Amino acid sequence: MTAGTVLDLGKFQESERRLTPQRQAVLKAFLELSQEHPTAEAIYQAARRYCPTVGIATVYRSLDLFVQMGLIQKAPSLNGTARYETQKVPHNHFVCLKCGRIYEFDKAQRPVVDKNIEKEGFEVISSSTVCFGYCPACR
């Protein structure tokens, strides 16, 4: 998703939530950085350009809200630091164990899910494959 991509902001109109200037700044910053799977800290630094009064706590709360609303999702990461990405068709990730960079690989279909999961009564809504290793630059 590129910076020119528009998220489904109609979800705000359908909910009781307001798209405040601070939330708009967080969304703009996220879109600007979305190809990098940004952290909340990176989004905060970028959001301050759009709304100098936005605080880091507001960024975290806004990102949590956007995840709950299905506008964005958390991406896998190496060290447990939350990273964010857009909601997309199923795709796979590769996380470099040395530099920590996250690479995306599109996949036309849902990753294979162990059939025993569904046999046990679980309903799989979403799944992804995450591979860990070394990127070409770090090998």
Steps between C-alpha positions, in 0.01 A plus 500: 500500500644835408467837667230590247280212612181586683392295798133418551422800719129428467549282807530820702164621369344164587638510853469750780868587466616839373785551260669769707790711367737287708364176353520651152867582563566143615328360189695732269825403668413131479419526128824687441700219665280198425749330267749484789270326751550794737517492878284726713808712573568555128134586443514742795804681355327536161161594650655795683561663162124499438388574856777631729286450811445126449645293785650153495214365717250631245691324224490168686128539579425598139692204359318264738169650388590466131590133557169440684311668214679287240665797326851369563656193656806409700785350301733229627826629646824359631529656843135533600481871419163561339516585130202589287385430147194540285225242478576305182418180326693215659874542469815360654781663693874445525672650806879537491659378822792742467358835384138438605358622169165355399442397139157424353421241239155501343308180498180455305353251744480450871799313650443134574338443838529172687165326450505380864447858612162515328417140600541606864230763451712809443395739224800646315429857389847597392844344479844586374841346458802664659848384404811595696852501360754731344428743218741522203674807647563329836604158372 
